[in-house]
Amino acid sequence: MRLISMLLSLGAIMWVLYQMSGGDDSEGIIPEEHIQSMEKANSVEKTLQDAAQKRLKDLDEGSQ
């Protein structure tokens, strides 16, 4: 009986801490600014890859 009451108390404490930290509404471990920076970097990388592929295609067509 004592063990059950201790487990229930621990569960209640953990639930309170979870709710105080934001619960389901928390944004996660990575801050929003970092996520936006990573998305922008991915966009720049995609643009550079597209430009490099176009340049290689133009060079390949020019050599034939």
C-alpha positions in Angstrom: 0.0 0.0 0.0 2.8 2.3 0.8 4.6 1.6 -2.5 1.4 2.3 -4.4 1.0 5.7 -2.7 4.6 6.6 -3.4 4.2 5.7 -7.1 1.0 7.7 -7.3 2.8 10.7 -5.7 5.7 10.4 -8.0 3.3 10.3 -11.0 1.5 13.4 -9.8 4.8 15.3 -9.3 5.9 14.3 -12.8 2.6 15.3 -14.3 2.8 18.8 -12.6 6.4 19.3 -13.9 5.3 18.2 -17.4 2.4 20.7 -17.4 4.7 23.5 -16.0 7.1 22.9 -18.8 4.4 23.5 -21.5 3.1 20.0 -21.8 1.9 19.3 -25.4 2.2 23.0 -26.3 6.0 23.1 -26.1 7.9 23.9 -29.3 10.4 21.2 -28.8 14.1 21.1 -28.2 15.2 23.1 -31.2 14.3 26.9 -31.0 12.2 28.3 -33.8 15.0 30.6 -35.0 17.3 27.6 -35.6 14.6 25.8 -37.5 14.1 28.9 -39.8 17.8 29.1 -40.3 18.0 25.4 -41.3 15.1 25.8 -43.8 16.8 28.9 -45.3 20.1 27.0 -45.6 18.3 24.0 -47.3 16.8 26.5 -49.8 20.2 28.0 -50.6 21.7 24.5 -51.0 18.9 23.5 -53.3 19.4 26.6 -55.4 23.2 25.9 -55.7 22.6 22.3 -56.6 20.1 23.3 -59.4 22.6 25.9 -60.7 25.4 23.4 -60.7 23.3 20.8 -62.5 22.2 23.3 -65.2 25.8 24.4 -65.7 26.9 20.8 -66.1 24.1 20.1 -68.6 25.1 23.2 -70.6 28.7 22.2 -70.6 27.7 18.6 -71.7 25.5 19.9 -74.5 28.3 22.3 -75.6 30.9 19.6 -76.0 28.8 17.5 -78.3 
